[in-house]
Amino acid sequence: MATPAPSADGFAAQNPLTLLTLDELRQRSSVKWRMHPPDVLPLWVAEQDVPLAPPVADALRRAIDLGDTGYAHGTAYAEALGEFAARRWGWHDFRVDHTRVVPDVMMGVVEALRLVTDLGDAVVVCSPVYPPFYAFVSHAGRQVIEAPLGPDLRMDPAALDEAFRRARACGRRPAFLLCNPHNPTGVVHRRDELEAVAELAGRHRLRVISDEIHAPLVLPGTHFTPYLTVAGAQNAFALTSASKAWNLAGLKAALAVAGPQAAADLERLPEEVSHGPSHLGVIAHTAAFRAGGPWLDLLLGGLDGNRTLLATLLAKHLPSVKYHRPEGTYLAWLDCTGLGIATEQPDGEPGVASDVAGPAKMFLDRARVALSSGHVFGSGGAGFVRLNFATSPTILTDAVTRMGRAVDAHHPSAG
């Protein structure tokens, strides 16, 4: 039996990442723990190795005890997000009436694209980027244009300008799908960078849709800026949820938020879209934003510690791997091109191919550590891996130690 989650009275002194053992985690039936055989340490998909935050668990238990498993209703979710945004980000003019509940962030992105673009229109993304950006945009009948990140892994204004120009030439109503904070690099965009995006979008007449699912996961030393709070972003959309920060991927519910000039567009969102979110999901996300702040602070402290631990482990066991210290998320984007490992990619479009390749395949086969393969993140991803460090320091240490031994055995000069 898994260790019970700490009580609401006692959780404030405990790092959530240290509360579950590997044996307990292996009892989970989610994709992270069932995709690979039991001898594999899974540090790939964005699930955290934590118990539920006590306020979330309490809210769900109350709903189950009441049989409160009907259809979602009301604005409590948006109200809770507004309160959280004011406390954490200084977003004091958040408008509850400019929100709609959607099934999850990526479905919300698709619905927003349907509101502001047409079939065949271009959608710009900053590669390498979250693989579903490619898949969902393509499946929605839009075409993807890449604006590669700069060498510092930050948005490149010149690349954006050129991509926006190409997007405008490709169709009547282009858009930019922003990842804020950026997945997989962990970069948290600064206000001046977002203002530059808004200026370029206005000049080229593109609509911006900002995926802000990782917004609560900004680590110490950095501040998150909601895109809708920057000058020039009034006609944009943001999509967010408590999914990543409180580990609620299996409890579907997200919010689409419109800027003041996009509110009329949001009114055109089909009513049936609101049928997709789970009532229990809405309850869980609402509780997370409203009462989960103290638990989140403990998590952020643990992630900060793991971020530093990972740097130490890589320096010791994989010195040829380049590590760009993430400012947010719990994802590390590791440059393995110096390991001398072939980076051949399987056939398939960016974001669609499911097979691991290059360094990720070597680490899976030889170290029994599952990582996300860089090639599925689009241009600039080959030779990289994405590592999820939202796990215990013990598991993280074991994983990187295994990876170092595998590299030494595979190519001694690289270690």
N, C-alpha and C positions, 0 to 999 in steps of 0.2 A: 504494500500500500504506500502511496506517495505521502511524503511528509505534509501534514496539513499546513495551509497558508497561515501565516501569523495573524493574530487577531487584530482588529482595528485599534485596540489599545496598545499593542506592543510592537507593531511593525516598524515604527519610525526609527529604530536603531539598527535595522538589518539591511544589508545589501541584497536586493532580490536575486542577483545573479549567483549567490552562494547558497541558496536555500534548497536546491534539488541536486541529488546525486545522479551520476551517469546511469545507474541502474533504474532509478525512478524515471528519468527522462526517456529511457528506452521502452517504458510502458506506454508511452504516448502513441496514438494511431494516426497522427497528422503526417503530411507528406515529408516533412523534414526528417522524421524518424523512421519512416517506412519505405522511402524510395530506395535505400541502399541496405545491404546486409548489416547485421548487428556489429560486425567488427569495424565498420566505417564510422569515423567521427564526422558528423554532418555540420559543416560550417558554410552552408551555401544559401539556401532560401531564407527570406527575411521572417523567420520566426525566432523569438527569444526563448532562452532556457530559464524561464521565471514562472513562479506560480501567479495566479491572478492577483491583482491588487485587491486588498481587502474591501474597499468600498465597492468595487465592481462585483466581486464575489457575493457580497452581502445583498446588493441590488438584484442580482440574478436569483439568489436563493429566495428572496422575498417574492419575486415574480413566480417562481416555481411553486412555492408554498400556496400562493393565491390562485394558481392556475391561470395566471395572467399571460396567456400565450396567444392572444388574438392578433388583431391588426394594429399596426402602429398609428398613433394619432398625436396631434398637438405640436407645439414648438419648443418643448423642453430641451431637446437636443441643441437647437440653434441658440437658445438662451444660454445654455451651459458653455457652448463654444464662445459666445460673445463675452461672457464673464471671464473665461480663461484668457482670451485674447487681450482683454483690457489689463488683466493682472500681469501677464507674461510679456506682452509685446507692446503695450501702450496703445492698443487699437481701441480707442474710446468711442468712435463713431460707427462701430459695427451695427448693421441693420438686420434684425431678425426677419423683417418682412422682405428682405432681399435674398432669402435662402430657400432652398428646397432640399428635402431628403431624397437621396438617390441610393441605389443598391450598394455601390462601392465607388472608390475614386476613379478607377479606369472606366467603368460604365458611365460615370458622371462626365468624364472627359469626352467620351463618344457622344453623349447627348448634347453637350455644349458645342461640339464640332458640328453636329447636325443643325444647331440653331444658327450658327454664324458662318458656315461654309457650305459649299455645294459639292455634289459628286464630282470627282475629278480634280477638285481644288488641291492646292499644295499646303502641306503642314510642315513647318520648319522645326527641327529638333537639334539640340546641341550634343553631338556624339563625342565620345561614347556615352550612352544613356540607357536608362531602364528599358530592357528588351520589349515589354508589352507596348511601349510607345509605337514601335514599328508595326507590331502585329495588329493592334487595335485600330490604328489609323488606316492601315491597308485594308483590313476587313470592313471598315466603314466606307470604303470606296474613295478614299483620298490618297494622294501620293506624298511620300516623305522626301523632304530635301534636308540634307545635313548641313549644319554650321559647326564645323569641328571646334572643340575646345582648344585653347592655346596651350603652349608647353607647360604653363603653370597650372593647367587643368581648370582654369577659369574661363568664362565666356569671352570670346574674342570679338570686339565690336566690328572689326573689319570683316570677319567671316560672317557675322550676323547681317551686316549691311548687304553683302553680296548675296547671301541666301535669301534675304527678304526681297531683294530686287528680282531674283530668279523666281521666287514664289509669286510675286505680283504678275510676272510675265506668263505664268502657267495657268492662271485662272482668275475668275472674277472676285472671289472672296477668300484670300489666303489667311492662314493663322500661324501663330507660333505657340508650340506646346513647351512651356517652361517647366523645368524640374527644380523646385525651390523648397528645401536644399537639394543639391544635385546627387542623384544616384547614378553611378556607383562611386563617385570620387569623394563624397562627403564634404564638398565645398558648400559653404553657406554664403549666398550672394549678398554683397554689401548694398546699402541703399543707393550709393552712386552708380553701381553697376545696374541695378534695376531701373533707375531713372534713365540710364542710357538706353536700356531695352525699350522703355516706354516712348522715348523720343524717336528711336528708329521705327518702332511699330507705327507711331503716328505719322511719320514722314512717308512710310511705304503703305499706309492704310491696311495694316494687318491687325487682326484681333488676337489678343493674348489669352491663353488658358494656362493657369498656373497650378501644377500638381504640388500641393503643400502637405502631403501625407506625413512627411518626416519633420514637419515644423516644430513639434514639441521636443524633438531630439537634438537640440542644439547644445553642444558640449561647452563646458566652462572656457571662457576666453573669447566667446563669439556671441553675437546677438542676431536673432532672426528678425527679418523685415518682411511682413506680409506684402505681397505684390500690390494688393489693392490699396495700400496706404501710400504709395509713391505718386508723385505728380505725373499726370498723363495716363494713369491706369484706370480712369473712370469707366471705360467701356470694356473692361476685362472681366474674366471669371477666375475664381479660385475653387479648387476641390480639395477637401481635407476630411480627416476622420481621426479617431483615436486608435486606429488599427495598429500602426507600427509602434507607437510609444507604449501602449498598454497591452500589446500582444493579443489583439482581438480579431485577427484575420478571419477566423471561423464564425464570427458574429457580424453578419453583413449589415452595414449602414454607413453612409457618408453624407456629407453636405456639399451642395453646390452653392457658392456665394457669388453674387453679382455685384459689380461696381454700380454706382448710381446710373450711369448711362447704359448699362446692360440689363437693368431690372426689367425693362419691357420685353427684352429677348427671353429672359427667364420665365416670364409669364406665359410664353408659348410652349414651355416644356410640357409634353403630353402627360395628362393626368395618370396614365397607366404606369409611368415610370416610378411613381411613388408606391406602387404595389410590390416592388422588388425588395425593399429593405425588410429585414427581420425585426419584429417587435422586440424580441430579446436583444437584438443587436442595438437598436435605438436605446433601450434601457441601459445596456452596458456602456456604450459610448457616452451617454449623458452622464452617468455616474463617474466615468473616468475624468471627463473635463471638469465636472463640478466638484468632486471630492478627492480626485486622485493625485493632486499636486504634491503632497508630501511623499507619497510613494515614488512619484516620478523623480523627485529630487534625489532620492536614494539611488534610483536606477542610474541617473546621470552621473552621480559620483562613482558608481561601479563601472560604468562605461568609460569614464575618464581614466580610471585606474587601468582598465584593460587596454585602452588606447596606448598608454605609456608602456604597459607590460609587453604589448605586441612589438613595439619598437625595440625593446631590450632583447626579446626573443629572436627577432629577425637579425639583429646585429650579431648575435651569438651563433645562430644556427644557419642563417641564410643571408650572409653579408652581401651577396651579389644581387639580392632583391631590393628594389627601390621602393620605399614606403613614403607616400605623401600623407602626412598626418591629417586625418579627417577633422573638420571643424564641427560636423554634425553627423547624424545617423549613427548606426553601429556597424558601418560597412567600411572595409579597408580595400583600397584599389591598389593592388600590388603589381609592380612592373617586373616581370620575370624574364624579360628579353635577354638579360645578361647571363642566364643560366645555360645557354647553349642548347636549349631544347627545341626541337622542330615545332613550328606553329601552324602546320597544315590545318586547314579548316574543313569540316564536312560541308557538303553541298547544302544550300538553303539560303534564304534571304536573312538579312540582319534581324535579330529579335525573334526569328522563327525556328531556326535550327536548334534541336534539342540535345544533340550529342555533345559531350565534352570533347575538347581538343587541346592539343599543345600541353602547356604546363598543368592545366587542370586535369587532363587525362593521366599524365604521369603521376601527379599527387594522389589521384584516386587509385590507380593501379598499384603503385609501389609504396605509398605511405598510408593508404586506406583513410584518406582525408578527403571529404567531398567539398569542393569549392565551386563557385560559379565561373564558368568558362568565359573569358573575356571577349571571344569573337562574337557572341550573341548580342553584345552591347553596341554593335555597329562599328563604323570606321574608327580606327584608333584602339580597338579592343584586343586585337590579336597579340598574343604573347603576355597578356595580363590575366590575373584572376581576381575575383572579388571574394573577400573573406568576411564572414559575419562573426564579429567578436562579442556578440551579446550572449555570452556563455560564461561558465565559471572560469576563474583563473587556472584552475587545475586542468580542465579540458583544453583550454587555449594553449597552455604550456605543453601538454601531451601532443596536441596536433602539430604545433610548429616544430617540436623536437622530431616527430616522425617525418615531417617534410624535409628537415635538414638531413636526416639520415638517408632519405630516398634520393636526394640530390647528390649526396656524396657517393652513393652506390652507383647512380646513373651516370654521373659526369664529375668525377672527383675534382677536377680543376675549378668547377663552378662553386664548390662549397667553401 
